[in-house]
Amino acid sequence: MYSVYIDDILLPVTPEKITWSYKGQNDTVNLINMEEISRIRAPGLMEFSFKALLPGGDVPYARYLTSFKEPFVYIYELEQIINEQKAVMFYIVREKLPYKRVGFTTKKMVTIESLNVLEQADEGLDVVLDIKLKEYKTAQSSEISNGINTSQGSRQVTKTAAKTYVVKDGDNLWNICKNQLNDGAKCYDIAKLNGISNPSLIYAGQVIRFE
């Protein structure tokens, strides 16, 4: 089973296919003797592209963190990310794989490069999103001063996670794990740890253990 998240937004229907691509930046150089040689450079940023279906009604093949959401809610949430000009985490979660294979998660910090919305009369209230994401990286520079290595660029603050959490109204397990463990995709492991068969179904007052 696959689950796809953009930040804390779970796409209700897993895209049929997701294309990953690198843009090579290799080039050639002409030497003094006119010989042409290749020069290998680091690859460009990874890009993801896919189409995502947003059902216009509560259908059995869709998945939600809590309950059904109208397509315009997803569009608004994605537009907010674009308007705030922020990078978010893109998750592809693989679980319950055949042949007892161990599930795994792909995570990339990305920006939303384009978002196209398609509505068709013959599709009823369903909406299709055509999404393109690009890997996000920041410049890193380091300098040694008095024997101390100081870095400039993005810094990640690590906080100590609590051992338990009491669920509040409006909470979902993905957001709880994202806020408490810095990784929403751990919700499946935490669900197993707490004997929760469906990570989407938790209730206010429930105590969630993290270890």
Secondary structure as UniProt FT lines:
FT   STRAND          2..6
FT   TURN            7..8
FT   STRAND          9..10
FT   STRAND          18..21
FT   STRAND          27..30
FT   TURN            32..33
FT   STRAND          36..39
FT   STRAND          47..54
FT   TURN            60..61
FT   HELIX           71..83
FT   TURN            84..85
FT   STRAND          88..94
FT   HELIX           98..100
FT   STRAND          104..119
FT   HELIX           121..123
FT   TURN            124..125
FT   STRAND          127..135
FT   STRAND          141..145
FT   TURN            146..147
FT   STRAND          148..152
FT   STRAND          164..166
FT   TURN            169..170
FT   HELIX           173..181
FT   HELIX           184..186
FT   HELIX           187..193
FT   TURN            194..195
FT   TURN            199..200
FT   TURN            204..205
FT   STRAND          207..209
//
